[in-house]
Amino acid sequence: MIQDRYNRIHDYLRISLTDNCNLRCFYCMPEEDYEFTPASKLMQVDEILAISEIFVSMGVNKIRLTGGEPLVRKDAKAIMEGLSKLPVKLTITTNGVRAHEFVDTFETAGIRSVNVSLDTLNADRFQLLTRRNQFATVKNNIEMLVNRHFHVKVNMVVMKGINETELLDFVGWTKDLPVHVRFIEFMPFAGNKWQHEKVFSWQEMLEVITTVHPVERLSDGAHDTDKKYRVPGSPGTFAVISTMSAPFCSTCNRMRLTADGKMKNCLFSREETDLLTTFRQGGDIRPLILKSIAEKAKELGGQFTSDYAHIDASKLENRSMITIGG
């Protein structure tokens, strides 16, 4: 069992397969000419599987694959198939561009829940945000996954002055299709030009939505990061991940492994623990895992509080989002 000093049991591992991506969203990858991690420094397939098996032996029962974009990795299929042999719930977060190429692999690997990142339902705005012309592909792939009976969550990062006017469009989508939209408050990471004025809070989102739609509050799971709602009678749902205005750190059960084999005990932690080097040297990484979690801060990596209006983003020490893996 992996437990921290606040008695939080950690049984959910998020593994980044790569920091590479086929989109260029500014809040995640700030530079167009981004230098990706060389392949030799990434965890290899056998290393991902072996390290994952160690985490599972310590109590992990859920693994999520992230990126960058995990499906741009050439051996993504082999990784999914290998991890499917472990006694875990296997899930994935993708931008959806290549989902149609891997949907059969999802099924054979037992992946039944897919998170797709999509910040707009407007094709022109999609190109502005991602710097790529892939909106139709992503939208079609979401509908394809729904039609093949996957549980599809759509992650929308809400940014004031950029896409907050689309909240009602996304909620309207849940009335027509069994998609589960998750509105995410804009969070600060290295290089993403975060400003507190750009945060559109959970309370502000509900105020906009409830002026048009009646909503009902749904129950949340023990470790859920989102506050769930539904327009009565709708096949889909919507939720808010209120990291900035109402953090949910007290029930956190998540650990993160970056593509280059560094463990982060929190999305916002300064510290990282190099598991890959020790593993490659034949050392035991279990004490490193336990030590990392033992040192986990009470909330938000110990770097800020929910009083986000007074955060000085320039003083935060962290990676860019794309190199963490979400």
Buried (B, 14 or more C-beta within 10 A) or exposed (E): EBBBEEEBBBBBBBBBBBBBBBBBBBBBBBEEEBEBBEEEEBBBBEBBBBBBBBBBEBEBBBBBBBBBBBBBBEEBBBBBBBBBEBEBBBBBBBBBBBBEEBBEBBEEBBBBBBBBBBBBBBEEBBBEBBEBEBBEBBBEBBEBBBEBEBBBBBBBBBBBEBBBEBBEEBBBBBBEBBBBBBBBBBBBBBBBEBBBEBBBBBEBBBEBBEEEBEBEEEEBEEBEBBBBBBBEEBEBBBBBBBBBBBBBBEEBBBBBBBBBBBBBBBBBBEBBBBBBEBBEEEEEBBEBBBEBBEBBBBBBBBBBEBEBEEBEBEEBEBBBBBBBBB
